[in-house]
Amino acid sequence: MINLSVNVNKIATLRNARGGNIPNVQQVAMDCERFGADGITVHPRPDERHIRRSDVFELRPLVRTEFNIEGYPSEQFMELVLSVRPTQATLVPDAPSALTSSAGWEVESHMAFLTDIVDRLKEAGIRTSIFVGTDLDNIRAAARTGADRVELYTGPFAEEFDANPERAVAPFTDAAIAAHNAGLGLNAGHDLNLHNLKFFQQHVPYLMEVSIGHALIADALYLGLEKTIQAYKDCLK
């Protein structure tokens, strides 16, 4: 089975829109696990517009599956991650003002920076994953940083899927093989949903984990959280 990590950022967005603690991020995360999720993902941003630093600290002792913290590895982010010590840290190149992650690292041009970050995380016993596109040389460069995994940015696949599924997935198949040959584990995420996820996992070998938030939470408004998580898990069988 490929692991499903549920990103609970959108739960925090909804809570923050009204103030107070409804919906309760920690309770939703525990419910996701209870309903079959294999992990919980959070992406705390400096402005705390959705997940807050306090959420991360409160979630840590509650999460019984894998806990994944993603974000740009600023010193503030590193301080948080090294204090919380999640299962995995996913490094993304987002600017603080970015609406969502929309591109992977150009690893070669950030090699020294990323290698230092990976060394610090691995020294703390935290699995590291670098967010990348499908360029094969870039994936091989990610392996040279010492990272454990890469997470493929799947936005381009989702954009082209309806027009030509085979053409949309082909670069990701090649990228998965390149990552595996370079000794990297493989994660994926961004705009994966119930419409395209099964096709993606059937055509992308060595896939270990997908991280899904926006689409899953949106589906849960119609199907309910338990049925939604099971539907996504069914796509990954």
C-alpha positions as CSV (number, residue, x, y, z in Angstrom):
1,M,0.0,0.0,0.0
2,I,1.0,3.6,-0.7
3,N,0.7,5.8,2.4
4,L,-1.9,8.6,2.4
5,S,-0.8,11.6,4.4
6,V,-3.7,14.1,5.0
7,N,-2.7,17.7,4.9
8,V,-4.9,19.5,7.5
9,N,-4.0,23.1,6.5
10,K,-7.5,23.7,5.1
11,I,-9.1,22.8,8.5
12,A,-7.0,25.5,10.1
13,T,-8.0,27.9,7.3
14,L,-11.6,27.4,8.1
15,R,-11.0,27.7,11.8
16,N,-9.1,31.0,11.4
17,A,-11.8,32.5,9.3
18,R,-14.1,32.7,12.3
19,G,-11.7,32.6,15.2
20,G,-12.2,30.3,18.2
21,N,-11.4,26.6,17.8
22,I,-14.1,25.3,15.4
23,P,-13.2,23.1,13.6
24,N,-10.6,21.7,16.0
25,V,-7.5,20.9,14.0
26,Q,-6.2,18.4,16.5
27,Q,-9.5,16.5,16.6
28,V,-9.7,16.4,12.8
29,A,-6.2,15.0,12.6
30,M,-7.0,12.3,15.1
31,D,-10.2,11.5,13.2
32,C,-8.2,11.2,10.0
33,E,-6.0,8.7,11.6
34,R,-9.0,6.8,13.1
35,F,-10.5,6.7,9.6
36,G,-7.4,5.2,8.0
37,A,-4.9,7.9,7.1
38,D,-1.3,6.8,7.3
39,G,0.0,10.2,8.2
40,I,-0.7,13.9,9.0
41,T,0.9,16.8,7.1
42,V,1.1,20.4,8.1
43,H,2.6,23.4,6.3
44,P,3.1,26.2,8.8
45,R,3.8,29.5,7.1
46,P,5.4,32.5,8.7
47,D,2.2,34.6,8.7
48,E,0.3,31.6,10.3
49,R,-2.6,32.2,8.0
50,H,-3.6,28.5,8.4
51,I,-1.5,26.2,10.6
52,R,0.0,28.0,13.5
53,R,3.2,27.1,15.4
54,S,1.0,26.3,18.4
55,D,-0.9,23.7,16.3
56,V,2.3,21.9,15.4
57,F,3.3,21.6,19.0
58,E,-0.2,20.5,20.0
59,L,-0.3,17.9,17.2
60,R,3.0,16.3,17.9
61,P,2.0,14.2,21.0
62,L,-1.3,13.3,19.4
63,V,-0.2,12.0,16.0
64,R,0.2,8.2,16.1
65,T,1.0,7.7,12.4
66,E,3.7,9.6,10.5
67,F,3.9,13.3,11.1
68,N,5.2,15.4,8.1
69,I,6.0,19.1,8.4
70,E,6.6,20.8,5.1
71,G,7.9,24.3,4.4
72,Y,10.7,26.6,3.3
73,P,13.7,25.8,5.5
74,S,14.2,29.2,7.1
75,E,15.8,29.4,10.5
76,Q,12.4,29.8,12.0
77,F,11.2,26.7,10.2
78,M,14.2,24.8,11.3
79,E,13.9,25.8,14.9
80,L,10.3,24.5,14.9
81,V,11.1,21.2,13.1
82,L,14.2,20.4,15.3
83,S,12.1,21.1,18.4
84,V,9.1,19.0,17.3
85,R,11.1,16.3,15.6
86,P,8.5,15.0,13.2
87,T,8.8,11.7,11.2
88,Q,9.6,13.7,8.0
89,A,10.4,17.2,7.0
90,T,9.5,18.1,3.4
91,L,11.6,21.0,2.0
92,V,9.7,23.3,-0.4
93,P,11.1,26.5,-2.1
94,D,8.1,28.7,-1.4
95,A,8.4,32.4,-0.7
96,P,6.6,33.4,2.5
97,S,3.9,35.0,0.6
98,A,3.2,32.1,-1.8
99,L,-0.5,31.0,-1.9
100,T,0.5,27.3,-2.3
101,S,3.5,25.3,-3.4
102,S,3.7,25.7,-7.2
103,A,7.2,24.6,-8.2
104,G,10.0,22.3,-7.0
105,W,13.6,23.2,-6.1
106,E,16.3,23.9,-8.6
107,V,18.6,21.7,-6.6
108,E,21.9,22.3,-8.3
109,S,21.8,26.0,-7.7
110,H,20.9,25.5,-4.0
111,M,23.1,22.5,-3.4
112,A,25.2,23.9,-0.6
113,F,22.1,25.3,1.2
114,L,20.0,22.1,0.9
115,T,22.9,19.8,1.8
116,D,23.4,21.8,5.1
117,I,19.7,21.6,5.9
118,V,19.5,17.9,5.1
119,D,22.6,17.3,7.3
120,R,21.0,19.1,10.2
121,L,17.7,17.2,9.9
122,K,19.3,13.8,9.5
123,E,21.5,14.5,12.6
124,A,18.2,14.9,14.5
125,G,16.8,11.6,13.1
126,I,14.3,13.3,10.9
127,R,13.6,11.8,7.4
128,T,14.1,14.4,4.7
129,S,12.2,14.9,1.5
130,I,12.9,17.6,-1.2
131,F,10.1,18.9,-3.3
132,V,11.0,18.7,-7.0
133,G,9.7,18.6,-10.5
134,T,10.3,15.8,-13.0
135,D,13.7,17.0,-14.5
136,L,15.9,13.9,-14.2
137,D,19.2,15.7,-13.6
138,N,17.5,17.7,-10.8
139,I,16.3,14.5,-9.1
140,R,19.8,13.1,-9.3
141,A,21.1,16.3,-7.7
142,A,18.6,15.9,-4.9
143,A,20.1,12.5,-4.1
144,R,23.5,14.2,-3.8
145,T,22.2,16.4,-0.9
146,G,21.8,13.2,1.2
147,A,18.0,13.5,1.3
148,D,16.0,10.3,1.9
149,R,13.2,11.1,-0.5
150,V,11.9,13.5,-3.1
151,E,8.3,14.6,-3.4
152,L,7.2,15.1,-7.0
153,Y,5.2,18.2,-7.7
154,T,2.2,16.8,-9.5
155,G,0.5,20.1,-10.5
156,P,1.4,19.7,-14.2
157,F,0.1,16.1,-14.2
158,A,-3.3,17.3,-12.8
159,E,-3.5,20.2,-15.3
160,E,-3.0,17.9,-18.4
161,F,-4.7,14.8,-17.1
162,D,-8.2,15.4,-18.7
163,A,-6.7,16.2,-22.1
164,N,-4.2,13.4,-22.3
165,P,-3.6,11.1,-19.3
166,E,-0.8,9.1,-20.8
167,R,1.1,12.2,-21.9
168,A,0.5,13.8,-18.5
169,V,1.9,10.9,-16.5
170,A,4.8,10.0,-18.7
171,P,7.4,12.4,-17.1
172,F,6.4,11.2,-13.7
173,T,7.0,7.6,-14.6
174,D,10.5,8.5,-15.8
175,A,11.1,10.7,-12.7
176,A,10.1,7.8,-10.4
177,I,12.5,5.5,-12.1
178,A,15.3,8.0,-11.9
179,A,14.6,8.6,-8.2
180,H,14.6,4.9,-7.4
181,N,17.9,4.4,-9.4
182,A,19.4,7.3,-7.4
183,G,18.5,5.6,-4.1
184,L,15.7,8.0,-3.2
185,G,12.3,7.1,-1.8
186,L,9.4,8.7,-3.7
187,N,6.5,10.9,-2.5
188,A,4.1,12.9,-4.5
189,G,1.6,15.7,-4.0
190,H,-0.3,18.7,-5.4
191,D,-3.8,18.6,-7.0
192,L,-4.1,14.8,-6.8
193,N,-7.7,13.9,-6.3
194,L,-10.3,11.2,-6.6
195,H,-10.4,11.8,-10.3
196,N,-6.7,11.3,-11.2
197,L,-5.1,9.6,-8.2
198,K,-5.7,5.9,-9.2
199,F,-4.4,6.5,-12.7
200,F,-1.3,8.2,-11.3
201,Q,-0.4,5.5,-8.8
202,Q,-1.0,2.8,-11.5
203,H,1.6,4.5,-13.8
204,V,4.2,5.8,-11.3
205,P,6.3,3.0,-9.9
206,Y,8.0,3.0,-6.5
207,L,5.5,5.5,-5.0
208,M,5.6,5.4,-1.2
209,E,3.4,8.3,-0.1
210,V,1.0,10.9,-1.3
211,S,0.2,14.1,0.6
212,I,-3.3,15.5,-0.1
213,G,-5.1,18.3,1.5
214,H,-7.3,20.7,-0.5
215,A,-9.1,18.2,-2.7
216,L,-9.6,15.7,0.2
217,I,-11.1,18.3,2.5
218,A,-13.3,19.6,-0.3
219,D,-14.5,16.1,-1.0
220,A,-15.2,15.5,2.7
221,L,-17.8,18.4,2.6
222,Y,-19.9,16.1,0.3
223,L,-19.0,12.6,1.3
224,G,-18.0,13.0,5.0
225,L,-14.4,12.6,6.2
226,E,-14.5,8.9,6.9
227,K,-15.9,7.9,3.5
228,T,-13.5,10.4,1.8
229,I,-10.4,8.9,3.4
230,Q,-11.5,5.4,2.5
231,A,-12.1,6.5,-1.1
232,Y,-8.6,7.9,-1.4
233,K,-7.2,4.8,0.2
234,D,-9.1,2.7,-2.3
235,C,-7.3,4.7,-5.1
236,L,-4.0,3.7,-3.7
237,K,-4.6,0.0,-3.5
